Amino acid sequence: MPRAVVGEPADLKREPSRIGRRGFIVLTSITVAIGGFLFGYDTAVISGAILFVRNQFHLTSFQTEIAVSIVLAGALAGTMAGGYLGDRFGRKPTLIMTAVVYGIFALTTGLATGTFVFVISRLFVGAAVGISSMLVPLYIAELAPEDIRGALVTLNQLAISSGVVIAYYVDYLLAGSGNWRWMFMSAVVPSVVLLAGLMFLPETPRWLAARGDFSGAAKVLHRIETSEKAARALQELRDVTEKDQLNFRDLLAPAFRKPLIAGIGLAIFQQITGVNTIVYYAPTIFQMVGFGSAGNAILATFLIGFVGLTFTIISMFLVDKVGRRPLLLISLAGMGVVLLHLAIILGDPHPKKWMVLTDVLVYLAAFDLGLGPIFWLLISEIYPTTIRAQAMSLATLAIWASDFLVTATFLTIVEHIGMRGCFMLFAGLCVVAFVFSFRIVPETRGRTLEQIENSWNRLIIR
């Protein structure tokens, strides 16, 4: 006989309609995904603003590099702190704090009268980026029903891509006047919307259950599930949280080695298979094959942004039907083939422009269909409930560190082996990533977070 669920509300019979439940979870996910929008916006807006900032503050080349890259340092710090904050104080309070930081330091960045204030402000914005990059998909995953969890978590990637495109467009609109201050301060608007929206959202049932608040967890589950499913989910949460009171060092135990390796491995492969070099250096590649400078800017922003948005939307519709693993493997295979072809045609002294452009766009389509969004989805699913945020922080830290490594070494690698050799290297790494994903990465479609956790056959029981 199953145990009675302690703390279950007595009014579960008055459950919301299916449309009401789905509407609530979709609206909640969209609201939280504004944090992903700010992630994309604040990392991309510097691309257009830095030209004016450099002139305003008379920055040297070294100071310009610091002004651009300081967000990355902040993101690394935010990622390291975000896991602890999310597990210690809750997902919702930490996201509220992040929205406040986004808003305040968007203002101070735009109002800065000197380099010091500008750099410090961007450092804090970076910290907010680091925290939101892991907590947004985590929050959505812990709230969403398993049958639509993939699509809802992928909203985060869609929001990030939207933020990048909007940032480019805002830069374009304000470039004529040179008003770089409003490029940054415009981020206050989504920050306020996020802050206001979070005030009306619940804490996730998984975090509440991990802290022993089963009554609160039951109330939230009742808003997103039928009474029967809510009771079953609450029982699973009780079983998991009573059996596994884990701490951070338990992630290093043999029982959790596979999910830990899967998350960190995917983080590294997402960066070292070339996506940021394609995005950052697309204008250089286009210039090599004969595109004019105006065409470079348009193609590298609007076309890349459009492809990212389109295929992220396609991924949203497929991820809960086709599954995570198939999309991931198709994505890596497509990326590898396109990179190999791109390397081959760049070896031609006069490569066809349309072929290069097609390869770049198809590569990005393959990335945004699978590896891009599915990394964030999987790391929000595969870790234990009681330490999920801290485990995600490790994987997120790995992605920021890998981003820094690739960005810092790309031009040096090109100097030694050429652009063609560089893409050959990325193609080879796609093969390694394919084998890794085939052997290590699990399928999580249609399973609750507790079922995924139990599938690791844990050895740590307290």
Secondary structure as GFF3:
##gff-version 3
##sequence-region A 1 462
A	DSSP	alpha_helix	18	44	.	.	.	ID=ss1
A	DSSP	alpha_helix	46	57	.	.	.	ID=ss2
A	DSSP	alpha_helix	61	89	.	.	.	ID=ss3
A	DSSP	alpha_helix	91	111	.	.	.	ID=ss4
A	DSSP	alpha_helix	115	143	.	.	.	ID=ss5
A	DSSP	alpha_helix	149	175	.	.	.	ID=ss6
A	DSSP	alpha_helix	180	185	.	.	.	ID=ss7
A	DSSP	alpha_helix	188	198	.	.	.	ID=ss8
A	DSSP	alpha_helix	205	210	.	.	.	ID=ss9
A	DSSP	alpha_helix	214	224	.	.	.	ID=ss10
A	DSSP	alpha_helix	227	243	.	.	.	ID=ss11
A	DSSP	three_ten_helix	248	252	.	.	.	ID=ss12
A	DSSP	three_ten_helix	254	256	.	.	.	ID=ss13
A	DSSP	alpha_helix	257	272	.	.	.	ID=ss14
A	DSSP	alpha_helix	275	288	.	.	.	ID=ss15
A	DSSP	alpha_helix	293	298	.	.	.	ID=ss16
A	DSSP	pi_helix	299	303	.	.	.	ID=ss17
A	DSSP	alpha_helix	304	318	.	.	.	ID=ss18
A	DSSP	alpha_helix	324	346	.	.	.	ID=ss19
A	DSSP	alpha_helix	353	369	.	.	.	ID=ss20
A	DSSP	alpha_helix	371	379	.	.	.	ID=ss21
A	DSSP	three_ten_helix	385	387	.	.	.	ID=ss22
A	DSSP	alpha_helix	388	440	.	.	.	ID=ss23
A	DSSP	alpha_helix	449	454	.	.	.	ID=ss24
###
